Amino acid sequence: MLRLHNLRPRPGARHRVKRLGIGESSGHGKTSGKGHKGQKARSGGSIRLGFEGGQMPLIRRLPKRGFNNAAFHKQYAIVNLSDLSQFKSGSIVNEESLRDAKLVRGHPSGIKILGDGELKHSLTIQVEKISAGAREKIEKAGGSISKPEPRPALAEAGSVDDEKTAAKETAAPKRSAKTVSRKTTRKASSKPKKKSVKK
């Protein structure tokens, strides 16, 4: 009768553990299939992908040509309709409110609403992008969608830069006048004095 004390695994379910480094009679040779010494023969020794012993790897030797969209790629923060259900009916959902709700973090290029989930009350959505499915569900619930206002931080930064450039332009002629006056004084002072010769 089958009891807890006489339980056994099925025949062939358990295999003998492969033991490495126990001599030539183990069936894995003298070096256990790891070759002779070196970094790859050590326990835990590994070499990263593309490493060529210290010389310049192939990926860095090959020239890079052509257009790469990585520098111009925009990353959008993704928010689903199921996340918007926590907002009250009639409230405005924009970047500021989404950050307060801990739904958007970091510094994305914009916010995109996806249609995963359901929305049962009307909201005023102000985001950069929205999927077709999310737009249909929001309008069905009585909500509205509009583009957000331009970020004031960029406008302020532009005005500060304009003020700096204007200040530099106004200060430029004053500096040049000082330098001219200094040069003239240096030339005047550099003239050697005539020594009086005693007769």
Backbone as CSV, one residue per row, in Angstrom:
resi,resn,N_x,N_y,N_z,CA_x,CA_y,CA_z,C_x,C_y,C_z
1,MET,0.851,-1.197,0.000,0.000,0.000,0.000,0.889,1.250,0.000
2,LEU,0.440,2.256,-0.729,1.233,3.475,-0.856,1.049,4.357,0.375
3,ARG,2.166,4.632,1.042,2.153,5.482,2.228,3.204,6.580,2.056
4,LEU,3.186,7.534,2.986,4.160,8.623,2.906,5.586,8.114,3.057
5,HIS,5.780,7.080,3.856,7.141,6.616,4.117,7.716,5.810,2.952
6,ASN,6.865,5.341,2.030,7.387,4.554,0.911,7.151,5.223,-0.444
7,LEU,6.953,6.571,-0.450,6.816,7.302,-1.718,8.155,7.336,-2.442
8,ARG,8.137,7.079,-3.732,9.338,7.106,-4.555,9.008,7.812,-5.878
9,PRO,9.986,8.539,-6.461,9.735,9.134,-7.789,9.623,8.060,-8.851
10,ARG,8.998,8.424,-9.960,8.851,7.484,-11.058,10.214,7.124,-11.627
11,PRO,10.405,5.927,-12.110,11.712,5.545,-12.688,12.059,6.422,-13.891
12,GLY,13.249,6.992,-13.898,13.714,7.871,-14.964,13.412,9.335,-14.737
13,ALA,12.653,9.671,-13.679,12.328,11.073,-13.415,13.518,11.832,-12.825
14,ARG,14.383,11.141,-12.103,15.546,11.771,-11.491,16.818,11.262,-12.150
15,HIS,17.725,12.169,-12.440,18.982,11.824,-13.101,20.149,12.074,-12.147
16,ARG,21.206,11.359,-12.401,22.413,11.552,-11.601,23.017,12.909,-11.932
17,VAL,23.447,13.638,-10.925,24.020,14.968,-11.119,25.366,14.834,-11.820
18,LYS,25.572,15.688,-12.825,26.846,15.675,-13.553,27.933,16.263,-12.660
19,ARG,28.907,15.456,-12.341,30.007,15.900,-11.487,31.220,16.208,-12.361
20,LEU,31.701,17.441,-12.279,32.828,17.880,-13.093,34.097,17.913,-12.252
21,GLY,35.213,17.678,-12.925,36.504,17.798,-12.254,36.819,16.650,-11.322
22,ILE,36.364,15.439,-11.638,36.675,14.294,-10.760,37.517,13.263,-11.496
23,GLY,38.291,13.709,-12.505,39.217,12.810,-13.188,38.724,12.360,-14.548
24,GLU,39.617,11.629,-15.226,39.331,11.201,-16.597,38.244,10.133,-16.648
25,SER,38.063,9.399,-15.576,37.060,8.330,-15.588,35.631,8.859,-15.517
26,SER,35.467,10.177,-15.318,34.122,10.740,-15.225,33.422,10.805,-16.569
27,GLY,34.162,10.698,-17.644,33.579,10.791,-18.967,33.641,12.189,-19.543
28,HIS,34.174,13.156,-18.776,34.290,14.534,-19.255,35.737,14.953,-19.455
29,GLY,36.672,13.991,-19.436,38.063,14.316,-19.689,38.769,14.893,-18.476
30,LYS,40.051,15.138,-18.668,40.873,15.632,-17.566,40.461,17.038,-17.125
31,THR,40.070,17.885,-18.099,39.750,19.284,-17.780,38.250,19.546,-17.743
32,SER,37.436,18.487,-17.765,35.978,18.609,-17.661,35.374,19.454,-18.767
33,GLY,36.001,19.452,-19.942,35.452,20.185,-21.079,35.680,21.674,-21.038
34,LYS,36.557,22.163,-20.116,36.810,23.596,-20.007,38.174,24.012,-20.550
35,GLY,38.904,23.113,-21.167,40.201,23.474,-21.712,41.257,23.585,-20.628
36,HIS,42.352,24.261,-20.947,43.481,24.382,-20.017,43.536,25.799,-19.450
37,LYS,43.237,25.923,-18.192,43.407,27.167,-17.444,42.729,28.344,-18.132
38,GLY,43.083,29.518,-17.732,42.519,30.710,-18.351,41.226,31.157,-17.700
39,GLN,40.731,32.314,-18.169,39.550,32.931,-17.562,38.310,32.059,-17.709
40,LYS,38.145,31.421,-18.864,36.942,30.634,-19.104,36.977,29.269,-18.425
41,ALA,38.106,28.893,-17.848,38.199,27.635,-17.117,37.872,27.800,-15.641
42,ARG,37.732,29.043,-15.184,37.472,29.296,-13.768,35.985,29.206,-13.457
43,SER,35.695,29.003,-12.204,34.312,28.959,-11.757,33.724,30.365,-11.800
44,GLY,32.653,30.553,-12.545,32.021,31.859,-12.674,32.698,32.780,-13.659
45,GLY,33.741,32.316,-14.334,34.451,33.158,-15.289,33.668,33.313,-16.580
46,SER,33.490,34.527,-17.030,32.764,34.769,-18.273,33.316,36.026,-18.929
47,ILE,33.056,36.180,-20.213,33.517,37.327,-20.993,32.302,37.989,-21.598
48,ARG,32.236,39.308,-21.490,31.066,40.014,-21.979,30.975,39.950,-23.503
49,LEU,29.791,40.189,-24.004,29.526,40.118,-25.435,30.307,41.201,-26.178
50,GLY,31.025,40.808,-27.216,31.782,41.761,-28.022,33.187,42.017,-27.535
51,PHE,33.598,41.420,-26.416,34.951,41.638,-25.893,35.946,40.865,-26.734
52,GLU,37.042,41.520,-27.148,38.034,40.910,-28.023,39.421,40.968,-27.401
53,GLY,39.497,40.698,-26.113,40.804,40.612,-25.458,41.474,41.943,-25.202
54,GLY,40.752,43.022,-25.294,41.341,44.332,-25.045,41.557,45.151,-26.300
55,GLN,41.628,44.498,-27.464,41.782,45.267,-28.692,40.460,45.952,-29.041
56,MET,40.528,46.894,-29.969,39.342,47.636,-30.360,38.305,46.682,-30.956
57,PRO,37.124,46.561,-30.357,36.146,45.590,-30.864,35.592,45.995,-32.222
58,LEU,35.011,45.020,-32.895,34.526,45.224,-34.261,33.438,46.280,-34.321
59,ILE,32.579,46.327,-33.316,31.474,47.277,-33.336,31.977,48.713,-33.275
60,ARG,33.171,48.931,-32.731,33.745,50.276,-32.675,34.665,50.557,-33.858
61,ARG,35.124,49.498,-34.522,35.986,49.697,-35.689,35.189,50.054,-36.935
62,LEU,33.955,49.566,-37.012,33.156,49.814,-38.208,32.661,51.255,-38.232
63,PRO,32.653,51.891,-39.396,32.161,53.274,-39.481,30.648,53.332,-39.317
64,LYS,30.175,54.430,-38.742,28.743,54.638,-38.547,28.260,55.677,-39.542
65,ARG,27.360,55.269,-40.424,26.825,56.181,-41.415,25.315,56.076,-41.432
66,GLY,24.670,57.087,-41.982,23.229,57.038,-42.156,22.494,57.735,-41.033
67,PHE,21.204,57.828,-41.209,20.347,58.536,-40.252,19.970,57.627,-39.097
68,ASN,19.969,58.180,-37.910,19.556,57.444,-36.720,18.473,58.247,-36.008
69,ASN,17.333,57.639,-35.832,16.195,58.348,-35.264,16.256,58.437,-33.746
70,ALA,17.248,57.843,-33.108,17.298,57.810,-31.646,17.412,59.215,-31.056
71,ALA,18.128,60.108,-31.755,18.311,61.451,-31.222,17.031,62.281,-31.316
72,PHE,16.120,61.912,-32.212,14.902,62.677,-32.431,13.660,61.952,-31.924
73,HIS,13.850,60.789,-31.329,12.715,59.987,-30.868,12.081,60.616,-29.631
74,LYS,10.755,60.670,-29.631,10.021,61.236,-28.494,9.392,60.106,-27.690
75,GLN,9.561,60.171,-26.395,8.981,59.174,-25.506,7.788,59.780,-24.777
76,TYR,6.657,59.088,-24.856,5.427,59.563,-24.244,5.093,58.708,-23.025
77,ALA,4.573,59.357,-22.001,4.094,58.648,-20.819,2.741,58.027,-21.138
78,ILE,2.600,56.726,-20.869,1.382,55.988,-21.220,0.443,55.968,-20.016
79,VAL,-0.815,56.360,-20.276,-1.864,56.313,-19.259,-3.079,55.638,-19.879
80,ASN,-3.641,54.632,-19.191,-4.810,53.915,-19.680,-6.100,54.520,-19.126
81,LEU,-7.200,54.199,-19.801,-8.499,54.694,-19.346,-8.855,54.164,-17.961
82,SER,-8.392,52.955,-17.648,-8.675,52.399,-16.325,-8.035,53.231,-15.213
83,ASP,-6.935,53.936,-15.533,-6.291,54.793,-14.528,-7.051,56.099,-14.321
84,LEU,-7.862,56.499,-15.303,-8.578,57.770,-15.209,-9.876,57.667,-14.421
85,SER,-10.247,56.453,-14.033,-11.501,56.285,-13.299,-11.431,56.875,-11.893
86,GLN,-10.226,57.163,-11.388,-10.103,57.721,-10.038,-10.420,59.218,-9.999
87,PHE,-10.457,59.872,-11.175,-10.800,61.293,-11.216,-12.320,61.467,-11.135
88,LYS,-12.760,62.530,-10.498,-14.182,62.806,-10.344,-14.785,63.272,-11.665
89,SER,-16.084,63.138,-11.789,-16.772,63.518,-13.013,-16.662,65.027,-13.232
90,GLY,-16.336,65.422,-14.475,-16.212,66.833,-14.826,-14.865,67.447,-14.551
91,SER,-13.925,66.698,-13.981,-12.607,67.253,-13.673,-11.734,67.310,-14.919
92,ILE,-10.721,68.179,-14.876,-9.792,68.350,-15.985,-8.589,67.447,-15.757
93,VAL,-8.282,66.636,-16.743,-7.153,65.710,-16.665,-6.055,66.227,-17.578
94,ASN,-4.989,66.737,-16.990,-3.833,67.201,-17.753,-2.563,66.684,-17.071
95,GLU,-1.424,67.179,-17.513,-0.151,66.682,-16.975,-0.027,66.957,-15.477
96,GLU,-0.470,68.119,-15.055,-0.361,68.478,-13.640,-1.199,67.555,-12.758
97,SER,-2.451,67.305,-13.158,-3.315,66.432,-12.360,-2.833,64.985,-12.388
98,LEU,-2.263,64.550,-13.519,-1.748,63.188,-13.600,-0.501,63.014,-12.743
99,ARG,0.312,64.055,-12.644,1.484,63.990,-11.759,1.060,63.968,-10.293
100,ASP,0.027,64.723,-9.954,-0.466,64.714,-8.572,-1.012,63.338,-8.195
101,ALA,-1.594,62.634,-9.191,-2.126,61.295,-8.944,-1.064,60.206,-9.068
102,LYS,0.211,60.587,-9.260,1.331,59.640,-9.367,1.192,58.708,-10.574
103,LEU,0.521,59.189,-11.630,0.386,58.394,-12.846,1.442,58.727,-13.883
104,VAL,2.098,59.884,-13.727,3.147,60.301,-14.647,4.360,60.709,-13.828
105,ARG,5.511,60.177,-14.204,6.764,60.511,-13.534,7.820,60.828,-14.582
106,GLY,8.908,61.429,-14.148,10.005,61.724,-15.061,9.727,62.934,-15.931
107,HIS,10.413,62.974,-17.081,10.303,64.107,-17.998,9.999,63.606,-19.411
108,PRO,8.788,63.114,-19.657,8.445,62.644,-21.004,8.194,63.805,-21.955
109,SER,8.175,63.474,-23.261,7.876,64.486,-24.274,6.405,64.860,-24.285
110,GLY,5.571,64.005,-23.757,4.132,64.255,-23.707,3.437,63.078,-23.065
111,ILE,2.105,63.098,-23.107,1.282,62.048,-22.510,0.373,61.470,-23.579
112,LYS,0.242,60.146,-23.571,-0.642,59.463,-24.516,-1.636,58.609,-23.738
113,ILE,-2.925,58.736,-24.097,-3.991,57.972,-23.460,-4.308,56.766,-24.335
114,LEU,-4.302,55.573,-23.734,-4.655,54.342,-24.430,-6.011,53.844,-23.931
115,GLY,-6.674,53.026,-24.746,-8.046,52.631,-24.471,-8.199,51.369,-23.666
116,ASP,-7.240,51.021,-22.810,-7.362,49.825,-21.981,-8.215,50.139,-20.762
117,GLY,-9.386,49.530,-20.649,-10.289,49.779,-19.542,-11.540,50.510,-20.003
118,GLU,-12.380,50.863,-19.057,-13.644,51.548,-19.352,-13.720,52.854,-18.560
119,LEU,-14.447,53.824,-19.118,-14.665,55.113,-18.470,-16.165,55.354,-18.392
120,LYS,-16.682,55.546,-17.174,-18.124,55.650,-16.963,-18.608,57.069,-16.704
121,HIS,-17.718,58.041,-16.575,-18.140,59.422,-16.349,-17.339,60.351,-17.251
122,SER,-17.843,61.578,-17.429,-17.245,62.513,-18.377,-16.049,63.214,-17.749
123,LEU,-15.001,63.403,-18.560,-13.787,64.099,-18.144,-13.336,65.011,-19.273
124,THR,-12.625,66.058,-18.905,-12.011,66.949,-19.894,-10.534,66.583,-19.993
125,ILE,-10.159,65.954,-21.105,-8.804,65.434,-21.288,-7.982,66.443,-22.065
126,GLN,-6.811,66.781,-21.554,-5.880,67.693,-22.225,-4.506,67.017,-22.299
127,VAL,-4.295,66.262,-23.376,-3.035,65.546,-23.568,-2.575,65.717,-25.006
128,GLU,-1.306,65.310,-25.243,-0.726,65.464,-26.577,-1.229,64.423,-27.569
129,LYS,-1.376,63.156,-27.111,-1.785,62.086,-28.019,-2.839,61.214,-27.354
130,ILE,-3.675,60.605,-28.199,-4.720,59.718,-27.701,-5.050,58.712,-28.792
131,SER,-5.263,57.464,-28.397,-5.568,56.432,-29.384,-7.026,56.551,-29.834
132,ALA,-7.339,55.902,-30.975,-8.689,55.980,-31.528,-9.706,55.307,-30.607
133,GLY,-9.318,54.173,-30.007,-10.225,53.484,-29.102,-10.514,54.293,-27.848
134,ALA,-9.477,54.951,-27.303,-9.671,55.776,-26.114,-10.537,56.989,-26.433
135,ARG,-10.340,57.589,-27.608,-11.150,58.744,-28.011,-12.638,58.371,-28.106
136,GLU,-12.891,57.204,-28.674,-14.282,56.760,-28.836,-14.945,56.542,-27.476
137,LYS,-14.227,55.921,-26.547,-14.797,55.648,-25.225,-15.025,56.925,-24.420
138,ILE,-14.086,57.880,-24.539,-14.223,59.148,-23.798,-15.418,59.942,-24.317
139,GLU,-15.549,60.027,-25.639,-16.683,60.759,-26.221,-18.012,60.054,-25.935
140,LYS,-17.997,58.722,-25.845,-19.210,57.976,-25.526,-19.662,58.249,-24.091
141,ALA,-18.688,58.468,-23.203,-19.008,58.759,-21.808,-19.369,60.226,-21.591
142,GLY,-19.313,61.042,-22.650,-19.675,62.455,-22.538,-18.512,63.376,-22.261
143,GLY,-17.311,62.896,-22.386,-16.135,63.711,-22.138,-15.687,64.459,-23.370
144,SER,-14.665,65.310,-23.195,-14.120,66.102,-24.304,-12.606,65.987,-24.309
145,ILE,-12.030,66.181,-25.495,-10.579,66.045,-25.679,-10.070,67.307,-26.341
146,SER,-8.973,67.835,-25.829,-8.363,69.033,-26.404,-6.861,68.971,-26.220
147,LYS,-6.158,69.776,-27.005,-4.713,69.851,-26.897,-4.324,70.669,-25.669
148,PRO,-3.246,70.311,-24.984,-2.832,71.100,-23.819,-2.212,72.425,-24.230
149,GLU,-2.208,73.365,-23.317,-1.582,74.655,-23.562,-0.062,74.488,-23.598
150,PRO,0.640,75.337,-24.366,2.103,75.214,-24.409,2.716,75.403,-23.040
151,ARG,3.772,74.658,-22.795,4.396,74.676,-21.473,5.022,76.038,-21.196
152,PRO,4.725,76.654,-20.053,5.282,77.982,-19.760,6.774,77.953,-19.475
153,ALA,7.290,76.794,-19.082,8.721,76.722,-18.743,9.583,77.024,-19.957
154,LEU,9.152,76.542,-21.136,9.926,76.779,-22.348,9.903,78.252,-22.725
155,ALA,8.729,78.890,-22.574,8.621,80.312,-22.914,9.473,81.148,-21.970
156,GLU,9.462,80.790,-20.666,10.273,81.541,-19.711,11.753,81.380,-20.011
157,ALA,12.150,80.149,-20.361,13.555,79.919,-20.681,13.975,80.730,-21.894
158,GLY,13.064,80.824,-22.899,13.385,81.608,-24.084,13.528,83.079,-23.765
159,SER,12.659,83.611,-22.896,12.753,85.025,-22.533,14.029,85.314,-21.766
160,VAL,14.431,84.369,-20.890,15.684,84.555,-20.133,16.873,84.577,-21.066
161,ASP,16.866,83.679,-22.066,17.962,83.659,-23.030,18.013,84.949,-23.834
162,ASP,16.840,85.472,-24.224,16.795,86.716,-24.974,17.346,87.873,-24.145
163,GLU,17.008,87.882,-22.854,17.517,88.943,-21.978,19.036,88.858,-21.854
164,LYS,19.555,87.647,-21.745,21.011,87.466,-21.631,21.720,87.956,-22.886
165,THR,21.180,87.583,-24.065,21.820,88.007,-25.314,21.765,89.519,-25.476
166,ALA,20.635,90.121,-25.085,20.509,91.575,-25.172,21.502,92.257,-24.244
167,ALA,21.687,91.697,-23.048,22.654,92.281,-22.107,24.073,92.175,-22.640
168,LYS,24.387,91.048,-23.299,25.725,90.881,-23.870,25.976,91.887,-24.990
169,GLU,24.942,92.109,-25.826,25.100,93.040,-26.939,25.301,94.474,-26.449
170,THR,24.579,94.839,-25.403,24.733,96.202,-24.867,26.074,96.383,-24.162
171,ALA,26.567,95.289,-23.549,27.839,95.392,-22.823,29.038,95.294,-23.748
172,ALA,28.861,94.820,-24.963,29.990,94.623,-25.868,30.712,95.914,-26.232
173,PRO,30.036,97.011,-26.629,30.781,98.221,-26.998,31.518,98.847,-25.819
174,LYS,30.978,98.738,-24.603,31.664,99.289,-23.440,32.985,98.581,-23.210
175,ARG,32.984,97.264,-23.337,34.216,96.504,-23.147,35.241,96.864,-24.199
176,SER,34.770,97.024,-25.446,35.707,97.339,-26.521,36.335,98.705,-26.303
177,ALA,35.564,99.664,-25.775,36.113,100.993,-25.512,37.175,100.924,-24.429
178,LYS,36.939,100.118,-23.406,37.918,99.968,-22.330,39.204,99.358,-22.851
179,THR,39.037,98.335,-23.697,40.231,97.682,-24.220,41.034,98.636,-25.088
180,VAL,40.333,99.466,-25.862,41.037,100.446,-26.705,41.793,101.440,-25.846
181,SER,41.167,101.944,-24.792,41.828,102.913,-23.917,43.022,102.284,-23.222
182,ARG,42.903,100.996,-22.831,44.023,100.322,-22.182,45.193,100.155,-23.134
183,LYS,44.865,99.804,-24.386,45.930,99.626,-25.378,46.678,100.930,-25.607
184,THR,45.954,102.046,-25.699,46.601,103.336,-25.938,47.476,103.732,-24.756
185,THR,47.008,103.464,-23.543,47.818,103.802,-22.366,49.053,102.934,-22.299
186,ARG,48.926,101.665,-22.684,50.089,100.775,-22.680,51.124,101.234,-23.705
187,LYS,50.635,101.628,-24.883,51.577,102.104,-25.913,52.291,103.360,-25.464
188,ALA,51.553,104.249,-24.817,52.158,105.494,-24.349,53.182,105.235,-23.264
189,SER,52.871,104.289,-22.360,53.791,104.015,-21.260,54.991,103.200,-21.708
190,SER,54.850,102.467,-22.818,55.943,101.606,-23.278,57.035,102.380,-24.007
191,LYS,56.813,103.648,-24.329,57.847,104.419,-25.017,59.010,104.678,-24.057
192,PRO,60.247,104.417,-24.453,61.397,104.622,-23.545,61.693,106.107,-23.362
193,LYS,62.026,106.464,-22.139,62.374,107.848,-21.840,63.766,108.173,-22.349
194,LYS,63.942,109.366,-22.869,65.245,109.789,-23.372,66.145,110.148,-22.190
195,LYS,67.314,109.538,-22.222,68.280,109.813,-21.154,69.015,111.112,-21.463
196,SER,69.171,111.876,-20.436,69.898,113.143,-20.592,71.409,112.892,-20.564
197,VAL,72.102,113.325,-21.590,73.532,113.100,-21.702,74.276,114.304,-21.148
198,LYS,75.136,114.081,-20.165,75.934,115.172,-19.594,77.093,115.525,-20.499
199,LYS,77.225,116.824,-20.726,78.335,117.281,-21.559,79.556,117.517,-20.698
